[in-house]
Amino acid sequence: MDKVVSYACYVCKEKLSSRQTRHEIYCRVSSLESSFLCAEYSTPFSMGYEVTEREQPSYSCEECDIVFYSKASWRCHSYEHSNAWPYQCKRYGKGFG
């Protein structure tokens, strides 16, 4: 499945950031010419951001229903519920992943 890609200039990116959700990823783009079109106002620009939709989260905690975008984040979170940390401080007993 192809990702939907749009572009945002610096001004519009600031507006988008104020209402930004975790569903969008911003990557800087630049060109010697004004070869990108801002999705908000259709104005050409040479330096700005490529906006892509984040993939749907695929890991959720069975204990508290929090959703994670990466397996590593989900695994570290699961240690908090089970207290079965893979490593533990010998001096203080605090666990970490």
Backbone as XML, in Angstrom:
<?xml version="1.0"?>
<chain id="A" units="angstrom">
  <residue number="1" name="MET">
    <atom name="N" x="0.833" y="-1.183" z="0.000"/>
    <atom name="CA" x="0.000" y="0.000" z="0.000"/>
    <atom name="C" x="0.877" y="1.245" z="0.000"/>
  </residue>
  <residue number="2" name="ASP">
    <atom name="N" x="0.609" y="2.179" z="-0.914"/>
    <atom name="CA" x="1.381" y="3.405" z="-1.012"/>
    <atom name="C" x="0.977" y="4.369" z="0.091"/>
  </residue>
  <residue number="3" name="LYS">
    <atom name="N" x="1.983" y="5.065" z="0.623"/>
    <atom name="CA" x="1.706" y="6.057" z="1.656"/>
    <atom name="C" x="1.232" y="7.352" z="1.013"/>
  </residue>
  <residue number="4" name="VAL">
    <atom name="N" x="0.320" y="8.027" z="1.676"/>
    <atom name="CA" x="-0.154" y="9.327" z="1.226"/>
    <atom name="C" x="0.850" y="10.369" z="1.707"/>
  </residue>
  <residue number="5" name="VAL">
    <atom name="N" x="1.382" y="11.136" z="0.750"/>
    <atom name="CA" x="2.402" y="12.132" z="1.076"/>
    <atom name="C" x="1.891" y="13.506" z="0.659"/>
  </residue>
  <residue number="6" name="SER">
    <atom name="N" x="2.055" y="14.481" z="1.542"/>
    <atom name="CA" x="1.761" y="15.868" z="1.209"/>
    <atom name="C" x="2.909" y="16.710" z="1.741"/>
  </residue>
  <residue number="7" name="TYR">
    <atom name="N" x="2.903" y="17.993" z="1.425"/>
    <atom name="CA" x="3.990" y="18.873" z="1.841"/>
    <atom name="C" x="3.435" y="20.087" z="2.566"/>
  </residue>
  <residue number="8" name="ALA">
    <atom name="N" x="4.209" y="20.609" z="3.500"/>
    <atom name="CA" x="3.816" y="21.798" z="4.259"/>
    <atom name="C" x="5.006" y="22.745" z="4.343"/>
  </residue>
  <residue number="9" name="CYS">
    <atom name="N" x="4.765" y="24.029" z="4.092"/>
    <atom name="CA" x="5.824" y="25.026" z="4.254"/>
    <atom name="C" x="6.040" y="25.276" z="5.749"/>
  </residue>
  <residue number="10" name="TYR">
    <atom name="N" x="7.068" y="26.040" z="6.098"/>
    <atom name="CA" x="7.374" y="26.296" z="7.509"/>
    <atom name="C" x="6.217" y="26.971" z="8.244"/>
  </residue>
  <residue number="11" name="VAL">
    <atom name="N" x="5.565" y="27.936" z="7.587"/>
    <atom name="CA" x="4.472" y="28.662" z="8.234"/>
    <atom name="C" x="3.315" y="27.724" z="8.548"/>
  </residue>
  <residue number="12" name="CYS">
    <atom name="N" x="2.930" y="26.930" z="7.572"/>
    <atom name="CA" x="1.804" y="26.010" z="7.776"/>
    <atom name="C" x="2.158" y="24.886" z="8.745"/>
  </residue>
  <residue number="13" name="LYS">
    <atom name="N" x="3.410" y="24.485" z="8.762"/>
    <atom name="CA" x="3.831" y="23.423" z="9.682"/>
    <atom name="C" x="3.626" y="23.868" z="11.121"/>
  </residue>
  <residue number="14" name="GLU">
    <atom name="N" x="3.895" y="25.137" z="11.409"/>
    <atom name="CA" x="3.679" y="25.651" z="12.757"/>
    <atom name="C" x="2.205" y="25.583" z="13.132"/>
  </residue>
  <residue number="15" name="LYS">
    <atom name="N" x="1.337" y="25.890" z="12.184"/>
    <atom name="CA" x="-0.106" y="25.797" z="12.433"/>
    <atom name="C" x="-0.513" y="24.347" z="12.646"/>
  </residue>
  <residue number="16" name="LEU">
    <atom name="N" x="0.039" y="23.455" z="11.812"/>
    <atom name="CA" x="-0.293" y="22.041" z="11.928"/>
    <atom name="C" x="0.216" y="21.460" z="13.241"/>
  </residue>
  <residue number="17" name="SER">
    <atom name="N" x="1.386" y="21.926" z="13.689"/>
    <atom name="CA" x="1.967" y="21.402" z="14.928"/>
    <atom name="C" x="1.103" y="21.715" z="16.133"/>
  </residue>
  <residue number="18" name="SER">
    <atom name="N" x="0.408" y="22.840" z="16.093"/>
    <atom name="CA" x="-0.426" y="23.198" z="17.232"/>
    <atom name="C" x="-1.609" y="22.258" z="17.380"/>
  </residue>
  <residue number="19" name="ARG">
    <atom name="N" x="-2.047" y="21.676" z="16.273"/>
    <atom name="CA" x="-3.150" y="20.722" z="16.343"/>
    <atom name="C" x="-2.706" y="19.308" z="15.954"/>
  </residue>
  <residue number="20" name="GLN">
    <atom name="N" x="-1.384" y="19.121" z="15.908"/>
    <atom name="CA" x="-0.809" y="17.856" z="15.463"/>
    <atom name="C" x="-1.211" y="16.697" z="16.367"/>
  </residue>
  <residue number="21" name="THR">
    <atom name="N" x="-1.515" y="15.611" z="15.740"/>
    <atom name="CA" x="-1.766" y="14.376" z="16.475"/>
    <atom name="C" x="-0.573" y="13.474" z="16.260"/>
  </residue>
  <residue number="22" name="ARG">
    <atom name="N" x="-0.571" y="12.342" z="16.880"/>
    <atom name="CA" x="0.531" y="11.403" z="16.718"/>
    <atom name="C" x="0.395" y="10.594" z="15.433"/>
  </residue>
  <residue number="23" name="HIS">
    <atom name="N" x="-0.549" y="10.973" z="14.564"/>
    <atom name="CA" x="-0.798" y="10.211" z="13.351"/>
    <atom name="C" x="-0.017" y="10.727" z="12.155"/>
  </residue>
  <residue number="24" name="GLU">
    <atom name="N" x="0.771" y="11.784" z="12.325"/>
    <atom name="CA" x="1.512" y="12.354" z="11.223"/>
    <atom name="C" x="2.998" y="12.404" z="11.542"/>
  </residue>
  <residue number="25" name="ILE">
    <atom name="N" x="3.811" y="12.206" z="10.493"/>
    <atom name="CA" x="5.262" y="12.270" z="10.622"/>
    <atom name="C" x="5.745" y="13.412" z="9.734"/>
  </residue>
  <residue number="26" name="TYR">
    <atom name="N" x="6.604" y="14.283" z="10.272"/>
    <atom name="CA" x="7.141" y="15.408" z="9.522"/>
    <atom name="C" x="8.620" y="15.181" z="9.255"/>
  </residue>
  <residue number="27" name="CYS">
    <atom name="N" x="9.016" y="15.236" z="7.975"/>
    <atom name="CA" x="10.421" y="15.116" z="7.584"/>
    <atom name="C" x="10.786" y="16.355" z="6.773"/>
  </residue>
  <residue number="28" name="ARG">
    <atom name="N" x="11.939" y="16.939" z="7.080"/>
    <atom name="CA" x="12.372" y="18.137" z="6.357"/>
    <atom name="C" x="12.709" y="17.782" z="4.912"/>
  </residue>
  <residue number="29" name="VAL">
    <atom name="N" x="12.349" y="18.672" z="4.018"/>
    <atom name="CA" x="12.692" y="18.532" z="2.604"/>
    <atom name="C" x="13.217" y="19.869" z="2.114"/>
  </residue>
  <residue number="30" name="SER">
    <atom name="N" x="14.070" y="19.821" z="1.094"/>
    <atom name="CA" x="14.571" y="21.065" z="0.502"/>
    <atom name="C" x="14.939" y="20.813" z="-0.959"/>
  </residue>
  <residue number="31" name="SER">
    <atom name="N" x="14.936" y="21.883" z="-1.708"/>
    <atom name="CA" x="15.255" y="21.833" z="-3.123"/>
    <atom name="C" x="15.847" y="23.179" z="-3.507"/>
  </residue>
  <residue number="32" name="LEU">
    <atom name="N" x="16.679" y="23.208" z="-4.543"/>
    <atom name="CA" x="17.224" y="24.483" z="-5.004"/>
    <atom name="C" x="16.141" y="25.339" z="-5.644"/>
  </residue>
  <residue number="33" name="GLU">
    <atom name="N" x="15.108" y="24.700" z="-6.156"/>
    <atom name="CA" x="14.003" y="25.420" z="-6.771"/>
    <atom name="C" x="12.757" y="25.242" z="-5.893"/>
  </residue>
  <residue number="34" name="SER">
    <atom name="N" x="11.770" y="26.061" z="-6.105"/>
    <atom name="CA" x="10.507" y="25.930" z="-5.365"/>
    <atom name="C" x="9.690" y="24.804" z="-6.002"/>
  </residue>
  <residue number="35" name="SER">
    <atom name="N" x="10.051" y="23.585" z="-5.670"/>
    <atom name="CA" x="9.438" y="22.444" z="-6.353"/>
    <atom name="C" x="8.389" y="21.716" z="-5.523"/>
  </residue>
  <residue number="36" name="PHE">
    <atom name="N" x="8.086" y="22.198" z="-4.321"/>
    <atom name="CA" x="7.066" y="21.578" z="-3.476"/>
    <atom name="C" x="5.858" y="22.505" z="-3.384"/>
  </residue>
  <residue number="37" name="LEU">
    <atom name="N" x="4.677" y="21.929" z="-3.317"/>
    <atom name="CA" x="3.454" y="22.718" z="-3.161"/>
    <atom name="C" x="2.877" y="22.498" z="-1.770"/>
  </residue>
  <residue number="38" name="CYS">
    <atom name="N" x="2.646" y="23.578" z="-1.056"/>
    <atom name="CA" x="2.062" y="23.494" z="0.281"/>
    <atom name="C" x="0.626" y="22.981" z="0.169"/>
  </residue>
  <residue number="39" name="ALA">
    <atom name="N" x="0.303" y="21.950" z="0.925"/>
    <atom name="CA" x="-1.029" y="21.347" z="0.870"/>
    <atom name="C" x="-2.099" y="22.290" z="1.408"/>
  </residue>
  <residue number="40" name="GLU">
    <atom name="N" x="-1.722" y="23.188" z="2.295"/>
    <atom name="CA" x="-2.689" y="24.092" z="2.918"/>
    <atom name="C" x="-3.112" y="25.223" z="1.971"/>
  </residue>
  <residue number="41" name="TYR">
    <atom name="N" x="-2.123" y="25.861" z="1.300"/>
    <atom name="CA" x="-2.423" y="27.036" z="0.476"/>
    <atom name="C" x="-1.993" y="26.894" z="-0.986"/>
  </residue>
  <residue number="42" name="SER">
    <atom name="N" x="-1.482" y="25.758" z="-1.376"/>
    <atom name="CA" x="-1.031" y="25.490" z="-2.758"/>
    <atom name="C" x="0.029" y="26.486" z="-3.234"/>
  </residue>
  <residue number="43" name="THR">
    <atom name="N" x="0.853" y="26.976" z="-2.324"/>
    <atom name="CA" x="1.936" y="27.878" z="-2.693"/>
    <atom name="C" x="3.224" y="27.076" z="-2.823"/>
  </residue>
  <residue number="44" name="PRO">
    <atom name="N" x="4.050" y="27.389" z="-3.829"/>
    <atom name="CA" x="5.307" y="26.665" z="-3.985"/>
    <atom name="C" x="6.336" y="27.110" z="-2.938"/>
  </residue>
  <residue number="45" name="PHE">
    <atom name="N" x="7.184" y="26.172" z="-2.520"/>
    <atom name="CA" x="8.261" y="26.497" z="-1.578"/>
    <atom name="C" x="9.442" y="25.584" z="-1.836"/>
  </residue>
  <residue number="46" name="SER">
    <atom name="N" x="10.619" y="25.988" z="-1.337"/>
    <atom name="CA" x="11.826" y="25.193" z="-1.558"/>
    <atom name="C" x="12.300" y="24.466" z="-0.301"/>
  </residue>
  <residue number="47" name="MET">
    <atom name="N" x="11.916" y="24.958" z="0.876"/>
    <atom name="CA" x="12.291" y="24.294" z="2.124"/>
    <atom name="C" x="11.061" y="24.176" z="3.012"/>
  </residue>
  <residue number="48" name="GLY">
    <atom name="N" x="10.793" y="22.962" z="3.487"/>
    <atom name="CA" x="9.630" y="22.748" z="4.328"/>
    <atom name="C" x="9.593" y="21.328" z="4.843"/>
  </residue>
  <residue number="49" name="TYR">
    <atom name="N" x="8.412" y="20.732" z="4.848"/>
    <atom name="CA" x="8.249" y="19.407" z="5.434"/>
    <atom name="C" x="7.404" y="18.494" z="4.554"/>
  </residue>
  <residue number="50" name="GLU">
    <atom name="N" x="7.808" y="17.238" z="4.502"/>
    <atom name="CA" x="6.994" y="16.197" z="3.897"/>
    <atom name="C" x="6.143" y="15.607" z="5.016"/>
  </residue>
  <residue number="51" name="VAL">
    <atom name="N" x="4.853" y="15.509" z="4.797"/>
    <atom name="CA" x="3.933" y="15.027" z="5.820"/>
    <atom name="C" x="3.394" y="13.670" z="5.370"/>
  </residue>
  <residue number="52" name="THR">
    <atom name="N" x="3.617" y="12.642" z="6.181"/>
    <atom name="CA" x="3.091" y="11.311" z="5.871"/>
    <atom name="C" x="2.272" y="10.816" z="7.049"/>
  </residue>
  <residue number="53" name="GLU">
    <atom name="N" x="1.342" y="9.961" z="6.741"/>
    <atom name="CA" x="0.518" y="9.368" z="7.781"/>
    <atom name="C" x="1.314" y="8.267" z="8.473"/>
  </residue>
  <residue number="54" name="ARG">
    <atom name="N" x="1.266" y="8.250" z="9.775"/>
    <atom name="CA" x="1.930" y="7.198" z="10.548"/>
    <atom name="C" x="1.129" y="5.911" z="10.384"/>
  </residue>
  <residue number="55" name="GLU">
    <atom name="N" x="1.848" y="4.797" z="10.337"/>
    <atom name="CA" x="1.171" y="3.510" z="10.246"/>
    <atom name="C" x="0.304" y="3.297" z="11.480"/>
  </residue>
  <residue number="56" name="GLN">
    <atom name="N" x="-0.730" y="2.540" z="11.311"/>
    <atom name="CA" x="-1.627" y="2.268" z="12.431"/>
    <atom name="C" x="-0.873" y="1.494" z="13.511"/>
  </residue>
  <residue number="57" name="PRO">
    <atom name="N" x="-1.113" y="1.821" z="14.760"/>
    <atom name="CA" x="-0.445" y="1.101" z="15.839"/>
    <atom name="C" x="-0.863" y="-0.363" z="15.834"/>
  </residue>
  <residue number="58" name="SER">
    <atom name="N" x="0.094" y="-1.205" z="16.174"/>
    <atom name="CA" x="-0.222" y="-2.629" z="16.122"/>
    <atom name="C" x="0.006" y="-3.342" z="17.448"/>
  </residue>
  <residue number="59" name="TYR">
    <atom name="N" x="0.389" y="-2.618" z="18.472"/>
    <atom name="CA" x="0.639" y="-3.241" z="19.771"/>
    <atom name="C" x="-0.190" y="-2.530" z="20.832"/>
  </residue>
  <residue number="60" name="SER">
    <atom name="N" x="-0.983" y="-3.258" z="21.570"/>
    <atom name="CA" x="-1.761" y="-2.645" z="22.639"/>
    <atom name="C" x="-1.589" y="-3.456" z="23.920"/>
  </residue>
  <residue number="61" name="CYS">
    <atom name="N" x="-1.595" y="-2.751" z="25.029"/>
    <atom name="CA" x="-1.430" y="-3.370" z="26.340"/>
    <atom name="C" x="-2.740" y="-4.057" z="26.730"/>
  </residue>
  <residue number="62" name="GLU">
    <atom name="N" x="-2.650" y="-5.307" z="27.115"/>
    <atom name="CA" x="-3.837" y="-6.050" z="27.519"/>
    <atom name="C" x="-4.325" y="-5.635" z="28.906"/>
  </residue>
  <residue number="63" name="GLU">
    <atom name="N" x="-3.447" y="-5.020" z="29.693"/>
    <atom name="CA" x="-3.803" y="-4.594" z="31.044"/>
    <atom name="C" x="-4.555" y="-3.259" z="31.066"/>
  </residue>
  <residue number="64" name="CYS">
    <atom name="N" x="-4.046" y="-2.281" z="30.287"/>
    <atom name="CA" x="-4.616" y="-0.937" z="30.381"/>
    <atom name="C" x="-5.024" y="-0.346" z="29.035"/>
  </residue>
  <residue number="65" name="ASP">
    <atom name="N" x="-4.942" y="-1.092" z="27.964"/>
    <atom name="CA" x="-5.387" y="-0.685" z="26.626"/>
    <atom name="C" x="-4.635" y="0.507" z="26.027"/>
  </residue>
  <residue number="66" name="ILE">
    <atom name="N" x="-3.425" y="0.787" z="26.483"/>
    <atom name="CA" x="-2.608" y="1.809" z="25.842"/>
    <atom name="C" x="-2.087" y="1.221" z="24.531"/>
  </residue>
  <residue number="67" name="VAL">
    <atom name="N" x="-2.043" y="2.035" z="23.480"/>
    <atom name="CA" x="-1.619" y="1.581" z="22.160"/>
    <atom name="C" x="-0.206" y="2.077" z="21.879"/>
  </residue>
  <residue number="68" name="PHE">
    <atom name="N" x="0.631" y="1.204" z="21.287"/>
    <atom name="CA" x="2.029" y="1.522" z="20.991"/>
    <atom name="C" x="2.314" y="1.332" z="19.517"/>
  </residue>
  <residue number="69" name="TYR">
    <atom name="N" x="3.228" y="2.147" z="18.978"/>
    <atom name="CA" x="3.606" y="2.073" z="17.575"/>
    <atom name="C" x="4.797" y="1.145" z="17.362"/>
  </residue>
  <residue number="70" name="SER">
    <atom name="N" x="5.515" y="0.801" z="18.406"/>
    <atom name="CA" x="6.658" y="-0.093" z="18.246"/>
    <atom name="C" x="6.588" y="-1.219" z="19.275"/>
  </residue>
  <residue number="71" name="LYS">
    <atom name="N" x="7.134" y="-2.339" z="18.881"/>
    <atom name="CA" x="7.139" y="-3.502" z="19.758"/>
    <atom name="C" x="8.011" y="-3.244" z="20.993"/>
  </residue>
  <residue number="72" name="ALA">
    <atom name="N" x="9.120" y="-2.534" z="20.802"/>
    <atom name="CA" x="10.024" y="-2.249" z="21.921"/>
    <atom name="C" x="9.334" y="-1.413" z="22.996"/>
  </residue>
  <residue number="73" name="SER">
    <atom name="N" x="8.569" y="-0.412" z="22.584"/>
    <atom name="CA" x="7.846" y="0.421" z="23.552"/>
    <atom name="C" x="6.806" y="-0.396" z="24.302"/>
  </residue>
  <residue number="74" name="TRP">
    <atom name="N" x="6.105" y="-1.238" z="23.567"/>
    <atom name="CA" x="5.090" y="-2.105" z="24.187"/>
    <atom name="C" x="5.737" y="-3.057" z="25.195"/>
  </residue>
  <residue number="75" name="ARG">
    <atom name="N" x="6.877" y="-3.636" z="24.844"/>
    <atom name="CA" x="7.551" y="-4.584" z="25.727"/>
    <atom name="C" x="8.004" y="-3.897" z="27.015"/>
  </residue>
  <residue number="76" name="CYS">
    <atom name="N" x="8.624" y="-2.735" z="26.903"/>
    <atom name="CA" x="9.062" y="-2.005" z="28.105"/>
    <atom name="C" x="7.871" y="-1.637" z="28.981"/>
  </residue>
  <residue number="77" name="HIS">
    <atom name="N" x="6.774" y="-1.255" z="28.378"/>
    <atom name="CA" x="5.577" y="-0.923" z="29.145"/>
    <atom name="C" x="5.037" y="-2.153" z="29.871"/>
  </residue>
  <residue number="78" name="SER">
    <atom name="N" x="5.086" y="-3.313" z="29.226"/>
    <atom name="CA" x="4.544" y="-4.526" z="29.848"/>
    <atom name="C" x="5.320" y="-4.910" z="31.107"/>
  </residue>
  <residue number="79" name="TYR">
    <atom name="N" x="6.599" y="-4.542" z="31.167"/>
    <atom name="CA" x="7.393" y="-4.824" z="32.378"/>
    <atom name="C" x="6.853" y="-4.057" z="33.582"/>
  </residue>
  <residue number="80" name="GLU">
    <atom name="N" x="6.263" y="-2.896" z="33.340"/>
    <atom name="CA" x="5.713" y="-2.103" z="34.440"/>
    <atom name="C" x="4.564" y="-2.832" z="35.125"/>
  </residue>
  <residue number="81" name="HIS">
    <atom name="N" x="3.779" y="-3.570" z="34.354"/>
    <atom name="CA" x="2.657" y="-4.314" z="34.934"/>
    <atom name="C" x="3.115" y="-5.593" z="35.632"/>
  </residue>
  <residue number="82" name="SER">
    <atom name="N" x="4.047" y="-6.296" z="35.008"/>
    <atom name="CA" x="4.452" y="-7.603" z="35.539"/>
    <atom name="C" x="5.591" y="-7.500" z="36.546"/>
  </residue>
  <residue number="83" name="ASN">
    <atom name="N" x="6.308" y="-6.386" z="36.514"/>
    <atom name="CA" x="7.499" y="-6.183" z="37.343"/>
    <atom name="C" x="8.565" y="-7.241" z="37.064"/>
  </residue>
  <residue number="84" name="ALA">
    <atom name="N" x="8.528" y="-7.813" z="35.868"/>
    <atom name="CA" x="9.506" y="-8.827" z="35.448"/>
    <atom name="C" x="10.531" y="-8.184" z="34.524"/>
  </residue>
  <residue number="85" name="TRP">
    <atom name="N" x="11.231" y="-7.199" z="35.041"/>
    <atom name="CA" x="12.227" y="-6.478" z="34.253"/>
    <atom name="C" x="13.387" y="-7.405" z="33.902"/>
  </residue>
  <residue number="86" name="PRO">
    <atom name="N" x="13.949" y="-7.292" z="32.703"/>
    <atom name="CA" x="15.062" y="-8.168" z="32.330"/>
    <atom name="C" x="16.351" y="-7.860" z="33.095"/>
  </residue>
  <residue number="87" name="TYR">
    <atom name="N" x="16.489" y="-6.637" z="33.579"/>
    <atom name="CA" x="17.677" y="-6.239" z="34.336"/>
    <atom name="C" x="17.227" y="-5.530" z="35.606"/>
  </residue>
  <residue number="88" name="GLN">
    <atom name="N" x="18.009" y="-5.686" z="36.648"/>
    <atom name="CA" x="17.654" y="-5.051" z="37.906"/>
    <atom name="C" x="18.907" y="-4.530" z="38.596"/>
  </residue>
  <residue number="89" name="CYS">
    <atom name="N" x="18.796" y="-3.340" z="39.165"/>
    <atom name="CA" x="19.899" y="-2.746" z="39.899"/>
    <atom name="C" x="20.108" y="-3.547" z="41.179"/>
  </residue>
  <residue number="90" name="LYS">
    <atom name="N" x="21.336" y="-4.025" z="41.378"/>
    <atom name="CA" x="21.618" y="-4.844" z="42.566"/>
    <atom name="C" x="21.579" y="-4.025" z="43.849"/>
  </residue>
  <residue number="91" name="ARG">
    <atom name="N" x="21.893" y="-2.750" z="43.742"/>
    <atom name="CA" x="21.928" y="-1.924" z="44.930"/>
    <atom name="C" x="20.543" y="-1.451" z="45.351"/>
  </residue>
  <residue number="92" name="TYR">
    <atom name="N" x="19.735" y="-0.991" z="44.390"/>
    <atom name="CA" x="18.443" y="-0.404" z="44.734"/>
    <atom name="C" x="17.244" y="-1.266" z="44.351"/>
  </residue>
  <residue number="93" name="GLY">
    <atom name="N" x="17.463" y="-2.329" z="43.582"/>
    <atom name="CA" x="16.388" y="-3.217" z="43.197"/>
    <atom name="C" x="15.465" y="-2.670" z="42.115"/>
  </residue>
  <residue number="94" name="LYS">
    <atom name="N" x="15.816" y="-1.528" z="41.543"/>
    <atom name="CA" x="14.985" y="-0.921" z="40.505"/>
    <atom name="C" x="15.211" y="-1.654" z="39.185"/>
  </residue>
  <residue number="95" name="GLY">
    <atom name="N" x="14.102" y="-1.999" z="38.496"/>
    <atom name="CA" x="14.202" y="-2.713" z="37.246"/>
    <atom name="C" x="14.288" y="-1.778" z="36.050"/>
  </residue>
  <residue number="96" name="PHE">
    <atom name="N" x="14.901" y="-2.247" z="34.970"/>
    <atom name="CA" x="14.958" y="-1.499" z="33.731"/>
    <atom name="C" x="15.051" y="-2.457" z="32.569"/>
  </residue>
  <residue number="97" name="GLY">
    <atom name="N" x="14.690" y="-1.964" z="31.378"/>
    <atom name="CA" x="14.635" y="-2.803" z="30.186"/>
    <atom name="C" x="15.717" y="-2.476" z="29.249"/>
  </residue>
</chain>
